[in-house]
């Protein structure tokens, strides 16, 4: 059974975790506009070489996420969500200081490895939301969670772009300060959400990626939805892989302009996930929202690839933002299939899928980008990575159509 929490405790716990997530996302968003540019600078300002380094850096970061996320999820199921969130926050702050001081690509690489480990706490935050939210309201809660992500990516990249125009290292220092502030906030304010009586003993079989992913196979109806969710995660890595290098090369955007564009994307995401998901969920249901989000994402990625100037690229975000419907709806459907004591394990499994996507995506998209920006290679089309992302979402749509028949979408959660 789901733990019974008072209404006041539920609202307070949800508010606390959303503020915690906002500060985490804000610190991550600050470094987005400048990380690839810093790599390019340390690589001698060669765009093709920089694409290779960005791809490998992204893959290794995701590799660490892949192994750390299920461990975090299992530890949170055993010891509670609060200690895992606090340790991750303190560790992430230290990692940002390492990145700020990195004198070369080797130290920058080490910092990214450590960040991949300590930034694996979002699966725990997702489990926290499941702890304090009844099953029938989880999709809406995940929508708010997504809106908080959007808000962080409104403020973070905009601030990071502005600070990056001053000094490429400055956003790392500000991120470190925000992360330490988040850790202090959590230490004094954040309540525990998982009662001791329903915690699970720690097991290495559940704390490794294979054990975590086993949950997806052992629960009826969960694996096909997870595959669809994986295609969404894989397609989305096109942004972290080539967005900064693409807009720098194609449109000549500065860190400030990149930050402004990401802020616009974040604003649209806040509108979709914060204002539109709840009413549309009541009208259309989770199943339709899954399909609507995937189709909108396919059209948005295609529009990005076709854009031949910065204005057209920015306008494409209006179409692309509808992909925000998908994540909240599919996570709500998945969380209904399992009992409360394994919500942390499910979040860890989803994060492991994200880790797999993150290991494949950077190499995949930066390789395609390298091949299509080399004018001597016989095929010059820098927008090709976005077309590939649209195709991947198309596969996800096919999986969703098979995985979520109407009767499954309407089924009651297991208890």
JOFENSUL-V873776 format. One record per backbone hydrogen bond with DSSP energy under -1.0 kcal/mol. NH is the residue of the N-H (numbers start at 1). CO is the residue of the C=O. Records with the same first field share a line. If there is no record, write none. Layout:
BEGIN
NH=CO ; CO
END
This chain:
BEGIN
10=6
11=7
12=8
13=9
14=10
15=11
16=12
17=13
18=14
19=15
20=16
21=17
22=18
23=19
24=20
25=21
26=22
27=23
28=24
29=25
30=26
35=31
38=34
39=35
40=36
41=37
42=38
43=39
44=41
45=40
50=46
51=47
52=48
53=49
54=50
55=51
56=52
57=53
58=54
59=55
60=56
61=57
62=58
63=59
64=60
65=61
66=62
67=63
68=64
69=65
72=68
73=69
74=70
75=71
76=72
77=73
78=74
79=75
80=76
85=81
86=82
87=83
88=84
89=85
90=86
91=87
92=88
93=89
94=90
95=91
96=92
97=93
98=94
99=95
100=96
101=97
108=104
109=105
110=106
111=107
112=108
113=109
114=110
115=111
116=112
117=113
118=114
119=115
120=117
125=121
126=122
127=123
128=124
129=125
130=126
131=127
132=128
137=134
138=135
141=137
142=138
143=139
144=140
145=141
146=142
147=143
148=144
149=145
150=146
151=147
152=148
153=149
155=151
156=152
159=155
160=156
161=157
162=158
163=159
164=160
165=161
167=163
172=169
173=169
174=170
175=171
176=172
177=173
178=174
179=175
180=176
181=177
182=178
183=179
184=180
185=181
186=182
187=183
188=184
189=185
198=195
199=196
200=77
206=203
207=203
212=208
213=209
214=210
218=214
219=215
222=219
226=222
227=223
228=224
229=225
230=226
231=227
232=228
233=229
234=230
235=231
236=232
237=234
238=235
239=236
241=237
242=238
243=239
246=242
247=243
248=244
249=245
250=246
251=247
253=247
258=254
259=255
260=256
261=257
262=258
263=259
264=260
265=261
266=262
267=263
268=264
269=265
270=266
271=267
272=268
273=269
274=270
275=271
276=271
277=272
280=276
281=277
282=278
283=279
284=280
285=281
289=285
290=286
291=287
292=288
293=289
294=290
295=291
296=292
297=293
298=294
299=295
300=296
301=297
302=298
303=299
304=300
305=301
306=302
307=303
313=309
314=310
315=311
316=312
317=314
318=315
320=316
321=317
322=319
323=320
324=321
325=322
326=323
329=325
330=326
331=327
332=328
333=329
334=330
335=331
336=332
337=334
342=339
343=340
346=342
347=343
348=344
349=345
350=346
351=347
352=348
353=349
354=350
355=351
356=352
357=353
358=354
359=355
360=356
361=357
364=360
365=361
366=362
367=363
368=364
369=365
370=366
371=367
372=368
377=374
381=372
384=381
386=383
387=383
388=384
389=385
390=386
391=387
392=388
393=389
394=390
395=391
396=392
397=393
398=394
399=395
400=396
401=397
402=398
403=399
404=400
409=405
410=406
411=408
414=336
END
